[in-house]
Amino acid sequence: MLHEELIEIIANLRVLGGDHAFVEAKRAETKLPKSVRETLSAFANTNGGVLILGLDETQGFEATGVRDAAKLEADLAAMCSENLEPPLRPLIGTHRFEDADLVVAEIAELPAGSKPAYNRGTGMTQGSFIRVADGDRKLSPYEVQLMLANRGQPRDDEQPVPGTTVANLDGALTSTFLSRLRRHRGRAFANLDDTSALRRAKILVGDELSLAGLLSLGEYPQEFFPQLMLTFVHYPTKSGPDPRSGTRFIDNIAAEGPIPAIVDEALVALRRNMKRRSTIRGAGRAETWEYPETALREAVVNALVHRDYSGPSQGTQVQVEMYPDRLVIRNPGGLYGSVREENLGVEGTSSARNATLLKVLEDTPLPGSDRPICENRGSGIPAMLAAMRDAKLSPPRFADDISTFSATFPNHTLMGDGAVQWIASLHEHGLTDSQCHGLAMLFHGETLNNQAYRNANDLDSRVATEELGDLVARGLLVPAGGRRYAHYTLADDVVPASVDGPVREQRRADRREEILSALDEKEASRADLVAETGLPDRTVSRWIGVLLRQGLIEATEKNLRSPNVRYRRTRQRTLDETSG
């Protein structure tokens, strides 16, 4: 780890007043705390992280230091290799910070095929942890089982369902399925009779239906698995039932049957409970639904086909919850395989927990349509994000915590009147549409990081980084979390008073005086100005450009990219004579 990164991380800890998901600080003056094992396991099982020994959280992250850094480094390395299974290989080093020695370890996330990391002394079930917010939580037996299952290809959807036969199939669905198989995959199915075709497609295992066959083509799968369904609840308030009126819910359904029928019934319920809204389209307006149907269909299908179908989860249904300010779609079983929160939405990124079920649903149409339930091409999330972008809505927030996965759709127009007026009040010229969308997300209280920015604007990581950096340079955004875990907040002087209230004229910070004061009676490089003002490099660079254009400063070199360029004040104009 670079020393500058450590300084930034500690500064963020002090601002936050506590640890966060990617950083854990411990006092550890003379020896390793027992809880270090839990933190090492949690980081390795989640997204990796940084362990800092020698900081006292109870004293505002004061650098109390460690007495014998070399010994503590050795003890930590031994703990990682001897006490953890599989052994961990973190990057460990000592940094001198505020006259104290800190031991810093960077723990990488384990690949899915090696999880969970656990403490050998207590065993896998009791010694496996995960990072949640700023703490370490012991994995449940179900979560441990999911991690073990993710080491290979789960086969739960291929298992035969005792007591089932072809008589439990829906005749119309099965006939359509076989017809599509023979039409689209003639080489493999054209010359087979119905029973042989169903066996080759793994609908039948011997004379019994597979779980995939029952769920996709069964007449009533809930006869065998009562909870393998979808529930929809429309709540009256943001927190759920209304305690004042006693209203528990506005609408409540249980969608049953095979997956095609569940998808259809869920979409009917969503349409019935959605409202219309006005969306700005250029110089005019368009009436649209609160949520685009394409996005909802993809989210519901994803929840049903990618959920966990192993024994411990068969008592849990897919849940759809509608609130006044959001829609949440939740399923048991987190992300599987190579799919991670950070690459959701990347075209072609796909790992199928239920490979056979997905294959069957490629040739199973939605009721009343020739469109298949899913394409099995990794296109579901990109289609969902594109639909939200087209509707000028914030992208959904995805959350994966091993045992569950959820997609939360905020209920607000991204570029509504309030956001548009607030952005106009900033008087920032040259903002791109995607930068306006990013600002609007923060206006509505959404989380903004590189991934969320990309999802909202369909950009690659490089362009997103450049545009976010420009917003920082303009003084509109403040980065937090360090370079590796960066997210962005609005600068204090542009935070709107209220999303729903009148837009006030924003009083933006003017950094010209700070730059000019740093140049009093001397020349200075850009790096010198960054050090003296404490402003970010991008911000200093931006205001240097403003001052150069206004003739208030001049450069010592014609080539402003020269490493020798320095700046000095001119005597031609004063700050009062400029309009900014």
ABEGO torsion letter per residue (X at the ends): XBAAAAAAAAAAAAAAGBBBAABBBBAGAABBBAAAAAAAAAAAABAEEBBBBGBBAAAGGBBAEBABAAAAAAAAAAAAAAABOBBBBBBBBBBBBGGBBBBBBBBBBBBAAAOBBBBAAAEAAAABBBBBEABBBBBBAAAAAAAAAAABBBAAAABBBBGBBAAABBAAAAAAAAAAAAAABAAAAAABBAAAAAAAAGABBEABBBAAAAAAABABAAAABAABBBBBBBBABAAEBBAAAGBABABBBBBBEBAAAAAAAAAAAAAAABBBBBBBBEABBBBBBABBAAAAAAAAAAAAAABBABAAAAABBBBBBBBAABBBBBBBEBBBEABBAAABGBBGBBBBABAAAAAAAAABBBBGBABBABAGAGAAAAAAAAAAAAAGBBBBBBBBAGABBBBBBBBBBABBAAAAAAAAAAGBBGBBAAAAAAAAAAAAGBBBBAAAAAAAAGBBAAAAAAAAAAAAAAGABBBBGEAAABBBBBBAAABBABAABBBBBBBBBBAAAAAAAAABGBBBBAAAAAAAAGBBAAAAAAAAAAAAAAGABBBABABAABAABBBBBBAABBAAABAX
